């Protein structure tokens, strides 16, 4: 039985290609979990176990593993760096106690680094930074520190500094113990030589140790007192202060190394154990009673009632559906029943799995702080709460980003028809940012996701995992509709068919809402003209009608709908009648309120060698991309801008051909904006834009 205080739940997060998976591979090797180090570029990394990951050399799904280091049990989640799979980072951070953020020593703070950093901030997850790839040409440890301060506003402070850089990176100075460690030919794998700090680096080491204590003093009154009295701090005491400030997310220790060459990984493992919190040191999520809504305190103890959070669902071809869960309190035992408070259903735990990437080990029970796989759950999905039948509790759900790209899909043969429906349902239950809907007007099945790569991977999985051959249309942008002026509208639904009829009458006010507000419903009925019991049905009717706008059938957003009057009939009024009346009223109001089309705008960053800047900017202007900034970094230019998604299909190929494959770009959803009139006319006519 693992001691809760000795568990560390950490995630490894970063921009794509910063070295997350390589760091994880080295950690697992040093911890004795694997006996051969795989390489991402060879497709042999243990954590990149999906065929699609091995072929592309990128992480797609957040893989879970467990290892032991110096009497500590470390649960690690290796997350994707590509923005299309940002939900994998989001739901992983929800259940983690610490985030190891990997930075490339050449690239510094890159766009997706900022995104994952903000995600970690949102969940108050303590962070530690590892500046990787110090052996590469152009690597600059101290420049990355400045970059972190400038772009992330973080109290990031080195607890180590490198000896040498680029090809000459040969050792590390530990600022806590004031000792130097020199690497041999094999890095951490060989003999680490501990020695005095080299004479020519003593002043630098003294400066950075003083800086470390100064930064700690800013956030810790105990260190501040010692600092002001000019008292020295022993290494063991300094470690306690670093741990305390890190756990409160007020201080980010910065380490250095190069994972590919096995330099600095052992120190990284030591730091994870010493400075990251155990499940006992972090604030546990807020729980509420599903019936009363009252707060319930959750405690990380085995003897307390069960509370676990299902953060991810995966379909396994051998064992069926595996539910990944973090246990916050109580104990899970195989063969017992639990209560799913989110959907109000009892579930039986068939088996409990300790997971190592795509390998599984069955265990009989698991307690607080553990991350496990569960088999046998039928109704449980992502963000559901599992608890004790006698002590129901509900944890907060995750907000998912809206899909921004859609395409039509159809089975190649009649044999594939049923298989396609089942497979799409399974993929949809796994990934909350992937949606499937049926368009009754066109008779097409429409799939939507976070980007071209996202849908490409899912279609590939359909073929390989589910053996379904499907044809897909070209990608379509997920436009939205909104209104531009305030109007009032009447919705009446009256039917008389003999006996009881149907009667519902609503008066609605529609007005534009703030960007990103969605559809807001409010009621200001006076004098009981409509009984309160019908309000839910009216809101439901409005929300259902908003799924299809009056301009081009796209979902309606950023509209505030106020129910201010209406009437009812003692006998004929019903929830159905008011639902239909609200739907009629909303549609009429949207038609009157001068609706417009909104298109998704992406935050784009292109990194290109100087000589191709003119070609890249020229192409961006043709694509209606609004250039916001051009920054020089070494011999490259970094161009940032706001790009309409409709113009970005096939951009990867175009950028490669413009720059002989030397430029790269990242893109992530930013906001919705009104479509220019000329473009809107084309969309309405069905012309590609």
Secondary structure as a PSIPRED ss2 file (coil, helix, strand):
# PSIPRED VFORMAT (PSIPRED V4.0)

   1 X C   1.000  0.000  0.000
   2 X C   1.000  0.000  0.000
   3 X C   1.000  0.000  0.000
   4 X H   0.000  1.000  0.000
   5 X H   0.000  1.000  0.000
   6 X H   0.000  1.000  0.000
   7 X E   0.000  0.000  1.000
   8 X E   0.000  0.000  1.000
   9 X E   0.000  0.000  1.000
  10 X E   0.000  0.000  1.000
  11 X E   0.000  0.000  1.000
  12 X E   0.000  0.000  1.000
  13 X E   0.000  0.000  1.000
  14 X C   1.000  0.000  0.000
  15 X C   1.000  0.000  0.000
  16 X C   1.000  0.000  0.000
  17 X C   1.000  0.000  0.000
  18 X C   1.000  0.000  0.000
  19 X C   1.000  0.000  0.000
  20 X H   0.000  1.000  0.000
  21 X H   0.000  1.000  0.000
  22 X H   0.000  1.000  0.000
  23 X H   0.000  1.000  0.000
  24 X H   0.000  1.000  0.000
  25 X H   0.000  1.000  0.000
  26 X H   0.000  1.000  0.000
  27 X H   0.000  1.000  0.000
  28 X H   0.000  1.000  0.000
  29 X H   0.000  1.000  0.000
  30 X H   0.000  1.000  0.000
  31 X C   1.000  0.000  0.000
  32 X C   1.000  0.000  0.000
  33 X C   1.000  0.000  0.000
  34 X C   1.000  0.000  0.000
  35 X C   1.000  0.000  0.000
  36 X C   1.000  0.000  0.000
  37 X C   1.000  0.000  0.000
  38 X C   1.000  0.000  0.000
  39 X C   1.000  0.000  0.000
  40 X C   1.000  0.000  0.000
  41 X C   1.000  0.000  0.000
  42 X C   1.000  0.000  0.000
  43 X C   1.000  0.000  0.000
  44 X C   1.000  0.000  0.000
  45 X C   1.000  0.000  0.000
  46 X C   1.000  0.000  0.000
  47 X C   1.000  0.000  0.000
  48 X C   1.000  0.000  0.000
  49 X C   1.000  0.000  0.000
  50 X C   1.000  0.000  0.000
  51 X H   0.000  1.000  0.000
  52 X H   0.000  1.000  0.000
  53 X H   0.000  1.000  0.000
  54 X H   0.000  1.000  0.000
  55 X H   0.000  1.000  0.000
  56 X H   0.000  1.000  0.000
  57 X C   1.000  0.000  0.000
  58 X C   1.000  0.000  0.000
  59 X C   1.000  0.000  0.000
  60 X C   1.000  0.000  0.000
  61 X C   1.000  0.000  0.000
  62 X C   1.000  0.000  0.000
  63 X E   0.000  0.000  1.000
  64 X E   0.000  0.000  1.000
  65 X E   0.000  0.000  1.000
  66 X E   0.000  0.000  1.000
  67 X E   0.000  0.000  1.000
  68 X E   0.000  0.000  1.000
  69 X E   0.000  0.000  1.000
  70 X C   1.000  0.000  0.000
  71 X C   1.000  0.000  0.000
  72 X E   0.000  0.000  1.000
  73 X E   0.000  0.000  1.000
  74 X E   0.000  0.000  1.000
  75 X E   0.000  0.000  1.000
  76 X E   0.000  0.000  1.000
  77 X E   0.000  0.000  1.000
  78 X E   0.000  0.000  1.000
  79 X C   1.000  0.000  0.000
  80 X C   1.000  0.000  0.000
  81 X C   1.000  0.000  0.000
  82 X C   1.000  0.000  0.000
  83 X H   0.000  1.000  0.000
  84 X H   0.000  1.000  0.000
  85 X H   0.000  1.000  0.000
  86 X H   0.000  1.000  0.000
  87 X H   0.000  1.000  0.000
  88 X H   0.000  1.000  0.000
  89 X H   0.000  1.000  0.000
  90 X H   0.000  1.000  0.000
  91 X H   0.000  1.000  0.000
  92 X H   0.000  1.000  0.000
  93 X H   0.000  1.000  0.000
  94 X H   0.000  1.000  0.000
  95 X H   0.000  1.000  0.000
  96 X C   1.000  0.000  0.000
  97 X C   1.000  0.000  0.000
  98 X E   0.000  0.000  1.000
  99 X E   0.000  0.000  1.000
 100 X E   0.000  0.000  1.000
 101 X E   0.000  0.000  1.000
 102 X E   0.000  0.000  1.000
 103 X E   0.000  0.000  1.000
 104 X E   0.000  0.000  1.000
 105 X C   1.000  0.000  0.000
 106 X C   1.000  0.000  0.000
 107 X C   1.000  0.000  0.000
 108 X E   0.000  0.000  1.000
 109 X C   1.000  0.000  0.000
 110 X C   1.000  0.000  0.000
 111 X H   0.000  1.000  0.000
 112 X H   0.000  1.000  0.000
 113 X H   0.000  1.000  0.000
 114 X H   0.000  1.000  0.000
 115 X H   0.000  1.000  0.000
 116 X H   0.000  1.000  0.000
 117 X H   0.000  1.000  0.000
 118 X H   0.000  1.000  0.000
 119 X H   0.000  1.000  0.000
 120 X H   0.000  1.000  0.000
 121 X H   0.000  1.000  0.000
 122 X H   0.000  1.000  0.000
 123 X C   1.000  0.000  0.000
 124 X C   1.000  0.000  0.000
 125 X C   1.000  0.000  0.000
 126 X E   0.000  0.000  1.000
 127 X E   0.000  0.000  1.000
 128 X E   0.000  0.000  1.000
 129 X E   0.000  0.000  1.000
 130 X E   0.000  0.000  1.000
 131 X E   0.000  0.000  1.000
 132 X E   0.000  0.000  1.000
 133 X C   1.000  0.000  0.000
 134 X C   1.000  0.000  0.000
 135 X C   1.000  0.000  0.000
 136 X C   1.000  0.000  0.000
 137 X C   1.000  0.000  0.000
 138 X C   1.000  0.000  0.000
 139 X C   1.000  0.000  0.000
 140 X C   1.000  0.000  0.000
 141 X H   0.000  1.000  0.000
 142 X H   0.000  1.000  0.000
 143 X H   0.000  1.000  0.000
 144 X H   0.000  1.000  0.000
 145 X H   0.000  1.000  0.000
 146 X H   0.000  1.000  0.000
 147 X H   0.000  1.000  0.000
 148 X H   0.000  1.000  0.000
 149 X H   0.000  1.000  0.000
 150 X H   0.000  1.000  0.000
 151 X H   0.000  1.000  0.000
 152 X H   0.000  1.000  0.000
 153 X C   1.000  0.000  0.000
 154 X C   1.000  0.000  0.000
 155 X C   1.000  0.000  0.000
 156 X E   0.000  0.000  1.000
 157 X E   0.000  0.000  1.000
 158 X E   0.000  0.000  1.000
 159 X C   1.000  0.000  0.000
 160 X E   0.000  0.000  1.000
 161 X E   0.000  0.000  1.000
 162 X E   0.000  0.000  1.000
 163 X E   0.000  0.000  1.000
 164 X C   1.000  0.000  0.000
 165 X C   1.000  0.000  0.000
 166 X H   0.000  1.000  0.000
 167 X H   0.000  1.000  0.000
 168 X H   0.000  1.000  0.000
 169 X C   1.000  0.000  0.000
 170 X C   1.000  0.000  0.000
 171 X E   0.000  0.000  1.000
 172 X E   0.000  0.000  1.000
 173 X E   0.000  0.000  1.000
 174 X E   0.000  0.000  1.000
 175 X C   1.000  0.000  0.000
 176 X C   1.000  0.000  0.000
 177 X C   1.000  0.000  0.000
 178 X C   1.000  0.000  0.000
 179 X E   0.000  0.000  1.000
 180 X E   0.000  0.000  1.000
 181 X E   0.000  0.000  1.000
 182 X E   0.000  0.000  1.000
 183 X C   1.000  0.000  0.000
 184 X E   0.000  0.000  1.000
 185 X C   1.000  0.000  0.000
 186 X C   1.000  0.000  0.000
 187 X E   0.000  0.000  1.000
 188 X C   1.000  0.000  0.000
 189 X C   1.000  0.000  0.000
 190 X C   1.000  0.000  0.000
 191 X C   1.000  0.000  0.000
 192 X C   1.000  0.000  0.000
 193 X E   0.000  0.000  1.000
 194 X E   0.000  0.000  1.000
 195 X E   0.000  0.000  1.000
 196 X C   1.000  0.000  0.000
 197 X C   1.000  0.000  0.000
 198 X C   1.000  0.000  0.000
 199 X H   0.000  1.000  0.000
 200 X H   0.000  1.000  0.000
 201 X H   0.000  1.000  0.000
 202 X H   0.000  1.000  0.000
 203 X H   0.000  1.000  0.000
 204 X H   0.000  1.000  0.000
 205 X H   0.000  1.000  0.000
 206 X H   0.000  1.000  0.000
 207 X H   0.000  1.000  0.000
 208 X H   0.000  1.000  0.000
 209 X H   0.000  1.000  0.000
 210 X H   0.000  1.000  0.000
 211 X H   0.000  1.000  0.000
 212 X H   0.000  1.000  0.000
 213 X H   0.000  1.000  0.000
 214 X H   0.000  1.000  0.000
 215 X H   0.000  1.000  0.000
 216 X H   0.000  1.000  0.000
 217 X H   0.000  1.000  0.000
 218 X H   0.000  1.000  0.000
 219 X H   0.000  1.000  0.000
 220 X C   1.000  0.000  0.000
 221 X H   0.000  1.000  0.000
 222 X H   0.000  1.000  0.000
 223 X H   0.000  1.000  0.000
 224 X H   0.000  1.000  0.000
 225 X H   0.000  1.000  0.000
 226 X H   0.000  1.000  0.000
 227 X H   0.000  1.000  0.000
 228 X H   0.000  1.000  0.000
 229 X C   1.000  0.000  0.000
 230 X C   1.000  0.000  0.000
 231 X C   1.000  0.000  0.000
 232 X C   1.000  0.000  0.000
 233 X C   1.000  0.000  0.000
 234 X C   1.000  0.000  0.000
 235 X H   0.000  1.000  0.000
 236 X H   0.000  1.000  0.000
 237 X H   0.000  1.000  0.000
 238 X H   0.000  1.000  0.000
 239 X H   0.000  1.000  0.000
 240 X H   0.000  1.000  0.000
 241 X H   0.000  1.000  0.000
 242 X H   0.000  1.000  0.000
 243 X H   0.000  1.000  0.000
 244 X H   0.000  1.000  0.000
 245 X H   0.000  1.000  0.000
 246 X H   0.000  1.000  0.000
 247 X H   0.000  1.000  0.000
 248 X C   1.000  0.000  0.000
 249 X C   1.000  0.000  0.000
 250 X C   1.000  0.000  0.000
 251 X C   1.000  0.000  0.000
 252 X E   0.000  0.000  1.000
 253 X E   0.000  0.000  1.000
 254 X E   0.000  0.000  1.000
 255 X E   0.000  0.000  1.000
 256 X E   0.000  0.000  1.000
 257 X C   1.000  0.000  0.000
 258 X E   0.000  0.000  1.000
 259 X H   0.000  1.000  0.000
 260 X H   0.000  1.000  0.000
 261 X H   0.000  1.000  0.000
 262 X C   1.000  0.000  0.000
 263 X E   0.000  0.000  1.000
 264 X C   1.000  0.000  0.000
 265 X H   0.000  1.000  0.000
 266 X H   0.000  1.000  0.000
 267 X H   0.000  1.000  0.000
 268 X H   0.000  1.000  0.000
 269 X H   0.000  1.000  0.000
 270 X H   0.000  1.000  0.000
 271 X H   0.000  1.000  0.000
 272 X H   0.000  1.000  0.000
 273 X H   0.000  1.000  0.000
 274 X H   0.000  1.000  0.000
 275 X H   0.000  1.000  0.000
 276 X C   1.000  0.000  0.000
 277 X C   1.000  0.000  0.000
 278 X C   1.000  0.000  0.000
 279 X C   1.000  0.000  0.000
 280 X C   1.000  0.000  0.000
 281 X C   1.000  0.000  0.000
 282 X C   1.000  0.000  0.000
 283 X C   1.000  0.000  0.000
 284 X C   1.000  0.000  0.000
 285 X C   1.000  0.000  0.000
 286 X C   1.000  0.000  0.000
 287 X E   0.000  0.000  1.000
 288 X E   0.000  0.000  1.000
 289 X C   1.000  0.000  0.000
 290 X C   1.000  0.000  0.000
 291 X C   1.000  0.000  0.000
 292 X C   1.000  0.000  0.000
 293 X C   1.000  0.000  0.000
 294 X C   1.000  0.000  0.000
 295 X E   0.000  0.000  1.000
 296 X E   0.000  0.000  1.000
 297 X C   1.000  0.000  0.000
 298 X C   1.000  0.000  0.000
 299 X C   1.000  0.000  0.000
 300 X C   1.000  0.000  0.000
 301 X C   1.000  0.000  0.000
 302 X C   1.000  0.000  0.000
 303 X C   1.000  0.000  0.000
 304 X C   1.000  0.000  0.000
 305 X C   1.000  0.000  0.000
 306 X C   1.000  0.000  0.000
 307 X E   0.000  0.000  1.000
 308 X E   0.000  0.000  1.000
 309 X E   0.000  0.000  1.000
 310 X E   0.000  0.000  1.000
 311 X E   0.000  0.000  1.000
 312 X E   0.000  0.000  1.000
 313 X E   0.000  0.000  1.000
 314 X E   0.000  0.000  1.000
 315 X E   0.000  0.000  1.000
 316 X E   0.000  0.000  1.000
 317 X C   1.000  0.000  0.000
 318 X C   1.000  0.000  0.000
 319 X C   1.000  0.000  0.000
 320 X E   0.000  0.000  1.000
 321 X E   0.000  0.000  1.000
 322 X E   0.000  0.000  1.000
 323 X E   0.000  0.000  1.000
 324 X E   0.000  0.000  1.000
 325 X E   0.000  0.000  1.000
 326 X E   0.000  0.000  1.000
 327 X E   0.000  0.000  1.000
 328 X E   0.000  0.000  1.000
 329 X E   0.000  0.000  1.000
 330 X C   1.000  0.000  0.000
 331 X C   1.000  0.000  0.000
 332 X E   0.000  0.000  1.000
 333 X E   0.000  0.000  1.000
 334 X C   1.000  0.000  0.000
 335 X C   1.000  0.000  0.000
 336 X C   1.000  0.000  0.000
 337 X E   0.000  0.000  1.000
 338 X E   0.000  0.000  1.000
 339 X E   0.000  0.000  1.000
 340 X E   0.000  0.000  1.000
 341 X C   1.000  0.000  0.000
 342 X C   1.000  0.000  0.000
 343 X C   1.000  0.000  0.000
 344 X C   1.000  0.000  0.000
 345 X E   0.000  0.000  1.000
 346 X E   0.000  0.000  1.000
 347 X E   0.000  0.000  1.000
 348 X E   0.000  0.000  1.000
 349 X C   1.000  0.000  0.000
 350 X C   1.000  0.000  0.000
 351 X E   0.000  0.000  1.000
 352 X E   0.000  0.000  1.000
 353 X E   0.000  0.000  1.000
 354 X E   0.000  0.000  1.000
 355 X E   0.000  0.000  1.000
 356 X E   0.000  0.000  1.000
 357 X C   1.000  0.000  0.000
 358 X C   1.000  0.000  0.000
 359 X E   0.000  0.000  1.000
 360 X E   0.000  0.000  1.000
 361 X E   0.000  0.000  1.000
 362 X E   0.000  0.000  1.000
 363 X E   0.000  0.000  1.000
 364 X C   1.000  0.000  0.000
 365 X E   0.000  0.000  1.000
 366 X E   0.000  0.000  1.000
 367 X C   1.000  0.000  0.000
 368 X C   1.000  0.000  0.000
 369 X C   1.000  0.000  0.000
 370 X C   1.000  0.000  0.000
 371 X E   0.000  0.000  1.000
 372 X E   0.000  0.000  1.000
 373 X E   0.000  0.000  1.000
 374 X E   0.000  0.000  1.000
 375 X E   0.000  0.000  1.000
 376 X C   1.000  0.000  0.000
 377 X C   1.000  0.000  0.000
 378 X C   1.000  0.000  0.000
 379 X C   1.000  0.000  0.000
 380 X C   1.000  0.000  0.000
 381 X C   1.000  0.000  0.000
 382 X C   1.000  0.000  0.000
 383 X C   1.000  0.000  0.000
 384 X E   0.000  0.000  1.000
 385 X E   0.000  0.000  1.000
 386 X E   0.000  0.000  1.000
 387 X E   0.000  0.000  1.000
 388 X E   0.000  0.000  1.000
 389 X C   1.000  0.000  0.000
 390 X C   1.000  0.000  0.000
 391 X E   0.000  0.000  1.000
 392 X C   1.000  0.000  0.000
 393 X C   1.000  0.000  0.000
 394 X E   0.000  0.000  1.000
 395 X E   0.000  0.000  1.000
 396 X C   1.000  0.000  0.000
 397 X C   1.000  0.000  0.000
 398 X C   1.000  0.000  0.000
 399 X C   1.000  0.000  0.000
 400 X C   1.000  0.000  0.000
 401 X C   1.000  0.000  0.000
 402 X C   1.000  0.000  0.000
 403 X C   1.000  0.000  0.000
 404 X C   1.000  0.000  0.000
 405 X E   0.000  0.000  1.000
 406 X E   0.000  0.000  1.000
 407 X E   0.000  0.000  1.000
 408 X E   0.000  0.000  1.000
 409 X E   0.000  0.000  1.000
 410 X E   0.000  0.000  1.000
 411 X E   0.000  0.000  1.000
 412 X C   1.000  0.000  0.000
 413 X C   1.000  0.000  0.000
 414 X C   1.000  0.000  0.000
 415 X H   0.000  1.000  0.000
 416 X H   0.000  1.000  0.000
 417 X H   0.000  1.000  0.000
 418 X H   0.000  1.000  0.000
 419 X H   0.000  1.000  0.000
 420 X H   0.000  1.000  0.000
 421 X H   0.000  1.000  0.000
 422 X H   0.000  1.000  0.000
 423 X H   0.000  1.000  0.000
 424 X H   0.000  1.000  0.000
 425 X H   0.000  1.000  0.000
 426 X H   0.000  1.000  0.000
 427 X H   0.000  1.000  0.000
 428 X H   0.000  1.000  0.000
 429 X H   0.000  1.000  0.000
 430 X H   0.000  1.000  0.000
 431 X C   1.000  0.000  0.000
 432 X C   1.000  0.000  0.000
 433 X C   1.000  0.000  0.000
 434 X C   1.000  0.000  0.000
 435 X E   0.000  0.000  1.000
 436 X E   0.000  0.000  1.000
 437 X E   0.000  0.000  1.000
 438 X E   0.000  0.000  1.000
 439 X E   0.000  0.000  1.000
 440 X C   1.000  0.000  0.000
 441 X C   1.000  0.000  0.000
 442 X C   1.000  0.000  0.000
 443 X C   1.000  0.000  0.000
 444 X E   0.000  0.000  1.000
 445 X E   0.000  0.000  1.000
 446 X E   0.000  0.000  1.000
 447 X E   0.000  0.000  1.000
 448 X E   0.000  0.000  1.000
 449 X E   0.000  0.000  1.000
 450 X C   1.000  0.000  0.000
 451 X C   1.000  0.000  0.000
 452 X H   0.000  1.000  0.000
 453 X H   0.000  1.000  0.000
 454 X H   0.000  1.000  0.000
 455 X H   0.000  1.000  0.000
 456 X H   0.000  1.000  0.000
 457 X H   0.000  1.000  0.000
 458 X H   0.000  1.000  0.000
 459 X H   0.000  1.000  0.000
 460 X H   0.000  1.000  0.000
 461 X H   0.000  1.000  0.000
 462 X H   0.000  1.000  0.000
 463 X H   0.000  1.000  0.000
 464 X H   0.000  1.000  0.000
 465 X C   1.000  0.000  0.000
 466 X C   1.000  0.000  0.000
 467 X C   1.000  0.000  0.000
 468 X C   1.000  0.000  0.000
 469 X C   1.000  0.000  0.000
 470 X E   0.000  0.000  1.000
 471 X E   0.000  0.000  1.000
 472 X E   0.000  0.000  1.000
 473 X C   1.000  0.000  0.000
 474 X C   1.000  0.000  0.000
 475 X C   1.000  0.000  0.000
 476 X E   0.000  0.000  1.000
 477 X E   0.000  0.000  1.000
 478 X C   1.000  0.000  0.000
 479 X C   1.000  0.000  0.000
 480 X E   0.000  0.000  1.000
 481 X E   0.000  0.000  1.000
 482 X E   0.000  0.000  1.000
 483 X C   1.000  0.000  0.000
 484 X C   1.000  0.000  0.000
 485 X C   1.000  0.000  0.000
 486 X C   1.000  0.000  0.000
 487 X E   0.000  0.000  1.000
 488 X E   0.000  0.000  1.000
 489 X E   0.000  0.000  1.000
 490 X E   0.000  0.000  1.000
 491 X E   0.000  0.000  1.000
 492 X E   0.000  0.000  1.000
 493 X E   0.000  0.000  1.000
 494 X E   0.000  0.000  1.000
 495 X E   0.000  0.000  1.000
 496 X C   1.000  0.000  0.000
 497 X C   1.000  0.000  0.000
 498 X C   1.000  0.000  0.000
 499 X C   1.000  0.000  0.000
 500 X C   1.000  0.000  0.000
 501 X C   1.000  0.000  0.000
 502 X E   0.000  0.000  1.000
 503 X E   0.000  0.000  1.000
 504 X E   0.000  0.000  1.000
 505 X E   0.000  0.000  1.000
 506 X E   0.000  0.000  1.000
 507 X E   0.000  0.000  1.000
 508 X E   0.000  0.000  1.000
 509 X E   0.000  0.000  1.000
 510 X E   0.000  0.000  1.000
 511 X E   0.000  0.000  1.000
 512 X E   0.000  0.000  1.000
 513 X C   1.000  0.000  0.000
 514 X C   1.000  0.000  0.000
 515 X C   1.000  0.000  0.000
 516 X C   1.000  0.000  0.000
 517 X C   1.000  0.000  0.000
 518 X C   1.000  0.000  0.000
 519 X E   0.000  0.000  1.000
 520 X E   0.000  0.000  1.000
 521 X E   0.000  0.000  1.000
 522 X E   0.000  0.000  1.000
 523 X E   0.000  0.000  1.000
 524 X C   1.000  0.000  0.000
 525 X C   1.000  0.000  0.000
 526 X C   1.000  0.000  0.000
 527 X C   1.000  0.000  0.000
 528 X C   1.000  0.000  0.000
 529 X C   1.000  0.000  0.000
 530 X C   1.000  0.000  0.000
 531 X C   1.000  0.000  0.000
 532 X H   0.000  1.000  0.000
 533 X H   0.000  1.000  0.000
 534 X H   0.000  1.000  0.000
 535 X H   0.000  1.000  0.000
 536 X H   0.000  1.000  0.000
 537 X H   0.000  1.000  0.000
 538 X H   0.000  1.000  0.000
 539 X H   0.000  1.000  0.000
 540 X H   0.000  1.000  0.000
 541 X H   0.000  1.000  0.000
 542 X H   0.000  1.000  0.000
 543 X H   0.000  1.000  0.000
 544 X H   0.000  1.000  0.000
 545 X H   0.000  1.000  0.000
 546 X C   1.000  0.000  0.000
 547 X C   1.000  0.000  0.000
 548 X C   1.000  0.000  0.000
 549 X C   1.000  0.000  0.000
 550 X C   1.000  0.000  0.000
 551 X C   1.000  0.000  0.000
 552 X C   1.000  0.000  0.000
 553 X C   1.000  0.000  0.000
 554 X C   1.000  0.000  0.000
 555 X C   1.000  0.000  0.000
 556 X E   0.000  0.000  1.000
 557 X C   1.000  0.000  0.000
 558 X C   1.000  0.000  0.000
 559 X E   0.000  0.000  1.000
 560 X E   0.000  0.000  1.000
 561 X E   0.000  0.000  1.000
 562 X E   0.000  0.000  1.000
 563 X E   0.000  0.000  1.000
 564 X E   0.000  0.000  1.000
 565 X E   0.000  0.000  1.000
 566 X E   0.000  0.000  1.000
 567 X E   0.000  0.000  1.000
 568 X C   1.000  0.000  0.000
 569 X C   1.000  0.000  0.000
 570 X C   1.000  0.000  0.000
 571 X C   1.000  0.000  0.000
 572 X C   1.000  0.000  0.000
 573 X C   1.000  0.000  0.000
 574 X C   1.000  0.000  0.000
 575 X H   0.000  1.000  0.000
 576 X H   0.000  1.000  0.000
 577 X H   0.000  1.000  0.000
 578 X H   0.000  1.000  0.000
 579 X H   0.000  1.000  0.000
 580 X H   0.000  1.000  0.000
 581 X H   0.000  1.000  0.000
 582 X H   0.000  1.000  0.000
 583 X H   0.000  1.000  0.000
 584 X H   0.000  1.000  0.000
 585 X H   0.000  1.000  0.000
 586 X H   0.000  1.000  0.000
 587 X H   0.000  1.000  0.000
 588 X H   0.000  1.000  0.000
 589 X H   0.000  1.000  0.000
 590 X H   0.000  1.000  0.000
 591 X H   0.000  1.000  0.000
 592 X H   0.000  1.000  0.000
 593 X C   1.000  0.000  0.000
 594 X C   1.000  0.000  0.000
 595 X C   1.000  0.000  0.000
 596 X E   0.000  0.000  1.000
 597 X E   0.000  0.000  1.000
 598 X E   0.000  0.000  1.000
 599 X E   0.000  0.000  1.000
 600 X E   0.000  0.000  1.000
 601 X E   0.000  0.000  1.000
 602 X E   0.000  0.000  1.000
 603 X E   0.000  0.000  1.000
 604 X E   0.000  0.000  1.000
 605 X E   0.000  0.000  1.000
 606 X E   0.000  0.000  1.000
 607 X E   0.000  0.000  1.000
 608 X E   0.000  0.000  1.000
 609 X E   0.000  0.000  1.000
 610 X H   0.000  1.000  0.000
 611 X H   0.000  1.000  0.000
 612 X H   0.000  1.000  0.000
 613 X H   0.000  1.000  0.000
 614 X H   0.000  1.000  0.000
 615 X H   0.000  1.000  0.000
 616 X H   0.000  1.000  0.000
 617 X H   0.000  1.000  0.000
 618 X H   0.000  1.000  0.000
 619 X H   0.000  1.000  0.000
 620 X H   0.000  1.000  0.000
 621 X H   0.000  1.000  0.000
 622 X H   0.000  1.000  0.000
 623 X C   1.000  0.000  0.000
 624 X C   1.000  0.000  0.000
 625 X C   1.000  0.000  0.000
 626 X E   0.000  0.000  1.000
 627 X E   0.000  0.000  1.000
 628 X E   0.000  0.000  1.000
 629 X E   0.000  0.000  1.000
 630 X E   0.000  0.000  1.000
 631 X E   0.000  0.000  1.000
 632 X E   0.000  0.000  1.000
 633 X E   0.000  0.000  1.000
 634 X C   1.000  0.000  0.000
 635 X C   1.000  0.000  0.000
 636 X E   0.000  0.000  1.000
 637 X E   0.000  0.000  1.000
 638 X E   0.000  0.000  1.000
 639 X E   0.000  0.000  1.000
 640 X E   0.000  0.000  1.000
 641 X E   0.000  0.000  1.000
 642 X E   0.000  0.000  1.000
 643 X E   0.000  0.000  1.000
 644 X E   0.000  0.000  1.000
 645 X H   0.000  1.000  0.000
 646 X H   0.000  1.000  0.000
 647 X H   0.000  1.000  0.000
 648 X C   1.000  0.000  0.000
 649 X C   1.000  0.000  0.000
 650 X C   1.000  0.000  0.000
 651 X H   0.000  1.000  0.000
 652 X H   0.000  1.000  0.000
 653 X H   0.000  1.000  0.000
 654 X H   0.000  1.000  0.000
 655 X H   0.000  1.000  0.000
 656 X H   0.000  1.000  0.000
 657 X H   0.000  1.000  0.000
 658 X H   0.000  1.000  0.000
 659 X H   0.000  1.000  0.000
 660 X C   1.000  0.000  0.000
 661 X C   1.000  0.000  0.000
 662 X C   1.000  0.000  0.000
 663 X C   1.000  0.000  0.000
 664 X E   0.000  0.000  1.000
 665 X E   0.000  0.000  1.000
 666 X E   0.000  0.000  1.000
 667 X E   0.000  0.000  1.000
 668 X E   0.000  0.000  1.000
 669 X E   0.000  0.000  1.000
 670 X E   0.000  0.000  1.000
 671 X E   0.000  0.000  1.000
 672 X E   0.000  0.000  1.000
 673 X E   0.000  0.000  1.000
 674 X E   0.000  0.000  1.000
 675 X C   1.000  0.000  0.000
 676 X C   1.000  0.000  0.000
 677 X H   0.000  1.000  0.000
 678 X H   0.000  1.000  0.000
 679 X H   0.000  1.000  0.000
 680 X H   0.000  1.000  0.000
 681 X H   0.000  1.000  0.000
 682 X H   0.000  1.000  0.000
 683 X H   0.000  1.000  0.000
 684 X H   0.000  1.000  0.000
 685 X C   1.000  0.000  0.000
 686 X C   1.000  0.000  0.000
 687 X C   1.000  0.000  0.000
 688 X C   1.000  0.000  0.000
 689 X C   1.000  0.000  0.000
